[in-house]
Amino acid sequence: MTNGRQRLGLYEARYMGDDSLTLHFRGGDVETVASEMVELGLTLESGPAQAANGGWSARVRDPDGYLIFLDKAPWEAETEG
């Protein structure tokens, strides 16, 4: 599913670890979104962190224990704004 430059994807566990369901959000401001999720009481598992290639990612757990993966590739960062 897309909304402008942002995309929402559902992936099988084989792509995102051992979790039965992972929500994967592409694009957007990973740092801000992850911080806002933590302020709402969600558990941050990793990140937000910038990779060597300039991309960003973070992993957050929702109240039901499902993984939310926030991801922004380097080329998405270049087109933001």
FENHUPE-V651220 format. One record per residue. N is the residue number from 1. RES is the residue in three letters. PHI is phi in radians with two decimals (NA if undefined). Layout:
n = (N | N)
res = (RES | RES)
phi = (PHI | PHI)
//
This chain:
n = (1 | 2 | 3 | 4 | 5 | 6 | 7 | 8 | 9 | 10 | 11 | 12 | 13 | 14 | 15 | 16 | 17 | 18 | 19 | 20 | 21 | 22 | 23 | 24 | 25 | 26 | 27 | 28 | 29 | 30 | 31 | 32 | 33 | 34 | 35 | 36 | 37 | 38 | 39 | 40 | 41 | 42 | 43 | 44 | 45 | 46 | 47 | 48 | 49 | 50 | 51 | 52 | 53 | 54 | 55 | 56 | 57 | 58 | 59 | 60 | 61 | 62 | 63 | 64 | 65 | 66 | 67 | 68 | 69 | 70 | 71 | 72 | 73 | 74 | 75 | 76 | 77 | 78 | 79 | 80 | 81)
res = (MET | THR | ASN | GLY | ARG | GLN | ARG | LEU | GLY | LEU | TYR | GLU | ALA | ARG | TYR | MET | GLY | ASP | ASP | SER | LEU | THR | LEU | HIS | PHE | ARG | GLY | GLY | ASP | VAL | GLU | THR | VAL | ALA | SER | GLU | MET | VAL | GLU | LEU | GLY | LEU | THR | LEU | GLU | SER | GLY | PRO | ALA | GLN | ALA | ALA | ASN | GLY | GLY | TRP | SER | ALA | ARG | VAL | ARG | ASP | PRO | ASP | GLY | TYR | LEU | ILE | PHE | LEU | ASP | LYS | ALA | PRO | TRP | GLU | ALA | GLU | THR | GLU | GLY)
phi = (NA | -2.18 | -2.52 | 1.14 | -1.53 | -1.71 | -2.28 | -2.06 | -2.31 | -1.89 | -2.15 | -1.19 | -0.99 | -1.10 | -1.64 | -2.17 | 1.80 | -1.58 | -1.26 | -1.26 | -2.57 | -2.28 | -1.59 | -2.07 | -1.84 | -1.85 | 1.44 | 1.46 | -1.59 | -1.03 | -1.04 | -1.18 | -1.09 | -1.09 | -1.09 | -1.14 | -1.15 | -1.12 | -1.06 | -1.45 | 1.76 | -1.39 | -1.68 | -1.45 | -1.62 | -2.78 | 1.28 | -1.18 | -2.39 | -1.69 | -1.40 | -1.03 | -1.48 | 1.72 | -1.34 | -2.26 | -2.70 | -2.72 | -2.15 | -2.33 | -1.77 | -1.45 | -1.05 | -1.58 | 1.63 | -1.41 | -1.41 | -2.02 | -1.91 | -1.79 | -2.58 | -2.40 | -1.35 | -0.97 | -1.21 | -1.24 | -1.15 | -1.19 | -1.69 | -1.24 | 2.01)
//
